[in-house]
């Protein structure tokens, strides 16, 4: 297995456009946009806040540890020598044992000699999931949906704008219309115009151009959908939430059902992390621990809204 890097794309967005356009010209590009990366960072930080960690040595970089564990899916702890001592590092899994699980990890750092360590012998590997994978697939999926919603909302807000259209005979008339509109916009109670701005029957030569704002405005619906997407993400990563449309009354079974769904996957993550921490603590005399920051409850009362 090789190290997976989740921060940078293999090539830039322009190259991907060229590559994809020759095969599927109608592709909707969501990945590698600033909007998608904005939600990606937001959801990733939301995910790493689920568990509360304690016992980190003062010399360790906690952010490096968590970003590697959640972003790569695993992190190794080993004794690097007299200069840095016992430290966490990312690496590339390699080899396999009788159960076809990785047997070794290759550590490469410019400040350290490259080394291949035997897992559970020379080092402890803390993994997030049984298959050593990260949460970036979950984060990326929901970030895509939120980016699409945000983009659709922006387009809708632009589309519902209304304006006034003028029919001008010449440039002088056009300038007169502009001046009249400026005065009206500034709040003048009375604006005098030249009769030349009216048609032969004395009727105005302008009209309001407006879309069907009432029926075309869906930004509020999109914002509601975005909240639902965040609730779905919270359910995936273990943040307690109702995860249901607003109702007058939710019964206890509905709330408990969602709480069970919320905790199931993250209980697996917590078990896997604790298994690795136990090995690391015993191997290197550490006191690392992790627990729920806010544990989902399966008991409670009826919720009124």
N, C-alpha and C positions, 0 to 999 in steps of 0.2 A: 504494500500500500504506500502511496506517496502523500506528502503533505498537501492539504487543500488550502488554498489561499482565498479568503472570502472578501477581501477589501477591494481588490483591483480586478477589472475584466481582463481577459486574455489579450484583447486588442480594443482600440478605442471605438467610440460610437459611430464615427464616420465610416470606419472600415466595416463595421457590422452592417451599416446601411447598404454599402456597396455589395457585400456578400449576400445579404438577404434579398435585396431588390432583384437580383438576377434569377432568383428561384421563386420567390413569393412576393410580387410587387405590392400586394394588398396587406402585408404584415403590419399589425399594430405594434409599434415600438413602445414598450413600457420600461423595459430594463435600461439601466445606465442613464436615466434622465435624472435631473436634479430633484424633481418632485418625488420620484420613486425613492431615491436615496434619502430624502428627508424623512419619509415615513419609515424607511428601512431602519434608520438610526433610532427613530423614536420607538418603534416596536422592539428593537433589539434591547435597548436600555430598559424598556418596560419588562422584558422577559427576565433579564438578569436581576431584577429587583424582587423576584418572587421568593428567593431563599435568602436567609440571613446567615452570614459566615462569621466565624470567630476563630481566634487562635493563630492568625497569620503572624509569622515572625516579622519584626519591625523592618528588617532588611529587604523583605519581599515587596514587590509591586503588586498590590491587590488588583488593580485594574488590568494589568497584563495577565494575571492568573485567570480572572473571570472572562475576559474577552477571548482568551485562547481556548478555555474550556467550552464556552458556549459557541464560539465562532468556528473553532476547528473540530470540536467534539471530544477532545481529550487533551491531557497535559501530563508530562512526566515530571517526577520529583526524584532527584538524585544528588549525590555528593560530588560537586564539581572540583573539589580540591581546596587547598588552604586559602586561596584568594577570595572566593565567593561562598564556599561552604555548600550547604544543602540549599538548592534552589529549584524552582519550577521552570520548565522550558518546553516549548513546542518541539515537534520533531516528526519524522516520517516513520510510520509503522512498516515493519518488514518481517519476513520469515513467517513460519506458521508451525503450530504444535500439532499434536495428534488430533485435536478437535478443529483444526483449520482456523485457529485463532492466531493473531499476530504474536510472535514470540519475542521480537526485539524491536527496539526503536532507535533510529539514528538521530543524534543531536548535532545540529550544525549551528554554530554561533561564531561571529568574527572574533569575539573575545575569549573563545574557548577552543581547545583542540576538538576536531570532529571525532565522535566516538559512537560505537554501537553498543547499546546496553541491553542486557537480558531482562525482560519484564519479570517483576516479582523476585528477581535475584539481585540485580545491580540497581534497579530503580522500581518505583511504584508508578503506575499509570492510572490516573483518575479519568474515568470516562463518563460522559453524560448519558449515553444510550447504549444498549447492548451491542449495537453494530458499530460503535465508535463514531457515529455521525453527529453532525451539529444540528442546531435549530435553524440554520439559515434557510432551509427549504420552507419551513413554516413562516418565518419572518418575511421572506421574499414573496410568498404567495399573497399574504395579506397586505403587504406594502404595495403590490401591484394593484390590488382592488381599490385601496384607498387613494392611490395616485390617479386612477381612472375616474373615481368619483370626484376628486378635487378638480380635475381637469374639466369634467362635464359640468360641474357647478359653475366654474369660471366662465365657460362658454354660455351657459344659460343666463348668467347675470348680464353678459354683454348683449345677448339676443333680446332681452326684454326691455332694453333701452328704447325710448320713443323719441321722436324729433319732429321738426316741422320742415316741409318742403316748399320752396318758393319757385314760381315760374317768372323769370326775369327776361325782359325784352332785350336789354343791353347791359353793359358793364355798370353804367351809372345806376340803373334800377337795382342791380344786384347789391351795390354798395349801400343803397338806401334801405333795402331789406335788412342787410346786416346791421345797420345802425338802429333800425327799428327794433330788431330782435334783442340787441344789446341793451337798449333802454328798458324793454320789457323784463329782461332777465335781471336788471339791476333794481327792479321794483318801482319804476316810475308809475304813478297812478294814472297818468294820461299821456299818450304819445300821439303827436300830430304827424300825419303822413301826407305825401303829395298824391293828388288824385290820379297822377300818372301810374301809380302802383296798382290801381284798380283796372278791371277790364272794361270793355265797351258798355256793359250793362251796369257798371259801378259796383261789381262784386269783387271780393278779394281774390287775388291770384295765388293764394297759398293754401295749403291744406296740411293737416296733421298726418304724419306717417307713423303708424303705431302697430306693433304686432298685438296679438291677443294676449295681453300681459297676464290677465287673471288665469287663463287656462294654460298659458305657456310657461308660467313660472313654476319650476320644479326644484329650485335650490333647497327649499325646506325639506322636501322629500329625500333629496340626495344627502343632506346633513343627517337625517334620520337613518338612512342606510349606512352612512359612515359609522355612526354610533353602534349599529348592529354588527358591523364588521369588527370593530374594536372589541365588542362583547364576545364575538365568536373567537377572536384571538385570545382574549383573556381566558376563555374556557379551555382553549388548547394548552396554555402555559401555566394554568393554575391560579389565576387571580379570581377571587370570589366575585360573582356578578349574577344578576337575575337572568340575563340573557333571554329576555322575552319582551314582546311588545307591551307597552303600557296598558294595563287593565285596571278596572276598579278594584279587583280583588284577586290575589294569587293564593292558592291553597298550599298547605304545607308540603304535600307530596310533590308538587311542581317545583318548589324551591329546592327541596332535598334532592330531587332527581338531577337538577342542574349542578348542585354542589358535588354529588358523586361523580358526575361527568367531568367536572372541573378538576377534581383531585386525582383521578385515576392515572392519567399519563404522567403527571408530575410526581406522583408517588413512585413510579418506576424510575424516573430521573433521580429522585432523592435516594432510593435504594442503591442505584449504581454508583452514585457519588460517594455515599457512605462506605460502600465496599472498598473503593479505592483509598479513601481517607484512612480506613482502619489499617490497611497495608502500609501506607506512608507513615502513619503515626508510630506503628510498631517498628518499622525498619529504621526510622531516623529520629525517634524520640520526639515527635512533634505532638501538638495538641490541637490539631485542626478539627473543626466541627461545623456542621451545617444543619439548619432546620427551617421550617416554614417561617416566613415573616408574618403572614396572616394565614393561618390554616383554615381551609374551607370547612364549614360546619355542616353536619348532616342532621342536626336537630335545631328546632326553632319554633316559631309561632307563625300564624297566618299574617301575611303582609298586606296592609291596606295602602292603597295609593290614591 
